[in-house]
């Protein structure tokens, strides 16, 4: 078994953290199954998966507690909704995997808002300074955080306006 992941998972369980994210290699489904059986802390994974059958295997072979799709890499909203339906069929919650504090956050917010399986909050560093968001702001429409909750933008498309000039500057290194 994975002794390092086991030790960390035991401590996280004692601390009653919400979940243990990606503790081992994403392809080690037998290892995930062993960890899930041995630990109290819920295990989450899915940021390295890109299609529906991989998420099926995380559930049926890895026995994961929480799925973490990233809709910008697993096929967009169409596949995101299929993954959410799969999660619901197996009674598994979803927390979206997101590392971008701008456009990816907005995209995941829309999935999160319509999926019953998305029960865990999305990660977002709204109050703190974030270099990706603050030094190269690609959104003309800021993401709103009210009383600790991110508001789902309700304008056309994703509900935000992209700063195309900033995108050009980033892409061309101007």
N, C-alpha and C positions, 0 to 999 in steps of 0.2 A: 504494500500500500504506500501511499504518499505521506511519509512521516511529517514533513514540514507543513503540508496542508492540514493534516490531522491536528497537529499541535496548535496551529493558528486558529483552526475552526473550533477547537474546544474552548480556547480563550474567548473567542468572539461569542460563542454560545453562553458562556458565563457572564459576559458583559451585556447580553441580550440585545445585540445589534440586530438590525432589520434583516440583513442577509450577507452572505459571503460570496463576493463576486469573482467569477472566473478563477477559482483556486488552483486549477491544474490545466494542462494542455486541452484545448477544445475538442480534440479527436479522441481523448481518453474516456469514452463513455462508460466502460467498466469501472474505471477509477471514480467517476462521478457517482455511479451507483453505489459503490462501496462507501464513499464519503457521506452520501446522503443517508445511508442506513446507520452510520456510526455517529453522526453529529446531530446536535440539537438545533444549531443555527440553519435557517433555510439557505439553500445553495442556489445561486443565480448564474446563468450563462446564456449566451446567444449572440454576443457582439461579433463573433467570428463566423457565424452561420449566414448563409446567403440564399437558401431556398427552403421550401416547405418541408421536404423530406428530412433535412438536417434538424429542423425543429421537432419533427415527429420523433426522430431518434434521440434527441435530448430528453424528451418526455418518456418514451417507451423503453429505451435502453439505459440512459443516464439517470432516469428517475429524478430529474431536476425539479426543484420546488417553484422557481420563478424563471420565466423566459425574458430575455433582453434583446428583442429585435432592434436593429437599426434600419429604419425604412429607407434611408438614403443608400444603403448597400444591399438590401435584401429584396429589391424589386418594387419599391415604392408603395403607394397606398393599396394597390390591388393585392400584392403579396402580403403586405402588412395586415390587411383585413382577413386574409386566409389564415395567417399565423394566429391572429387574435381568435378566429373561430376554432382553430385547433386547440389553442390554450383553453378556451371556454369548454370545449368538449371534454377535455381532460381535467377540468377544474384547476387549471394552473393560472396564477396571476401573471401579469406583464408589468415590467417597468422598462420604459424605452431606454435604449443605450444611446447616449448623446454626448459628444465631446465638444461641440461647437456652440458658443453662447449667442449665436445670431440666427441665421437662416435654418440650420438644422433644428434648432430649438422650436422655431415656429412650425416647421413641418411635423415634428413629433407631437407638438401640442394639439394639432388637428386630429391626429390618430388617437391620442390619449383621450380627447374629448368625446369621441364617438364609440370607443370600445369599452364594453363592460369589464373586460378582462384587465384593462389598465387600471389597477387599483393603487399602485404605488406612485408617489410623486416623481416628477421628472427632475433630474439634476439641473440646477441653474445657479450661477453665481451672479445674482442680480444686484446685490448691494455692494459687493466688492469690486475693485478694479480688475478688469480682465484684459490682457494685452490684445487678444484676438478681437474682442468686441470694441475696446476703447481706442486702440492705436490705429486700427484699420476698420472703422465702422462701415460695414457693407449694407446696413439697413438705414434708410432714411426715416422709416417709421420705427421708433424705439419699442422694444418689448416692455410691456407694462407689468410691474409687480405691485399688487395691492394687498396689504396685510399678509404678506408671505405667500400669496398665490399669484401665479402668472395668468394674466388674462389672455384668452384665445382671441387673436385678432379676427375681426369680422368683416374686413373689406374684401374687395375682389381678389380672386386667386387665393393665395395664402394669407391675405389680409395685411401684408406689409409691402412697402415700396423698397426695391433694391437700388442702391446707389451704384449705377452702372459705371460712373467715372472712377469710383474707388475700386471697383472690380478690375477695370482696365489698368489702373495704377499697380495693383497687386500683381496682376498677370504679367505685366511688362516690366515691373521693377522700377517704375518712374518715381 
